Amino acid sequence: MDDEAKDSKTDANWTYSAGGATESPEHAGDDLGNAPQQQSTNLPSVQWSASEYVEHEKDSRWYLALIGGGLALTALVFLITRDILATVVVFLAIISVAVFAGRKPETKQYSVDENGVKAGDKTFSYAQFRSFSVVEEGAIDSIWLKPLKRFAPAVIIYFSPEDEEKIIEVLSNFLPHEDRELDPIDKFSKRVRF
């Protein structure tokens, strides 16, 4: 192999970096467009325990109203469609709402650090989310992580007020903050204490 061929092989073993430094291909992103791994930022890990959702007390009147409304909706569906299957599906949906409403929230362990968000036994990478929002829900606030996937549900995490600043500091290093208010469905759920 002549000297010119050796020089071209040596020169091809670098990539451009905006800071003016060069890096070898094994540290750069791959040909599929994946970004290189981020350097450790030495951010603190914030850990806390919180309820997985806000529990609203529901008395027997709440369940009677749900059953009454559910029966009226079931009858209306049957009168409009005359379809037994659709009627049964609506009735089963109302029963599942009642069962879910009676479920007590679990206390989960949460953490945020440079590797992502952990909620109970699930771990989420920051690459799965578009942004985060702090949503005021009365006495307790929550953080909503907006997913990149269009129809994926938001990940909602609750926290103690004394942890808010530390959690937001970590999240702000990886995701943009976006203002958000409760949408009409969330407001309705809160109003009916679901």
Secondary structure, DSSP 8 states (H G I E B T S, - for coil): --HHHHHHHHHTS-B--TTS--B-TTTS--TTS------------EEEEEESS------HHHHHHHHHHHHHHHHHHHHHH--HHHHHHHHHHHHHHHHHHH----EEEEEEETTEEEETTEEE-GGGEEEEEEEEETTEEEEEEEESSTTS--EEEE--GGGHHHHHHHHHTTS-B------HHHHHHHHTT-
